Amino acid sequence: MHISYQPLWNLLKERNMRKEDLRLAAGLTTNMIANMGKGKHISMETLIKICETSDCDITDVIELEK
């Protein structure tokens, strides 16, 4: 199984936000955003920060792909 962050990218697009906007709002590093862009794992703590900052559920951020 593979984790996809496509739901998050779609959410940002719907809200007319850039990845940089999310990074600044959630206090993420550029490396975290880059890793997400490459489909790499990020910590649960980071996922929670994104959800809290974006006022969304984890299913709005990630999905599992086969």
Secondary structure, DSSP 8 states (H G I E B T S, - for coil): -EEE-HHHHHHHHHTT--HHHHHHHHT--HHHHHHHHTT----HHHHHHHHHHHT--GGGT-EEE-
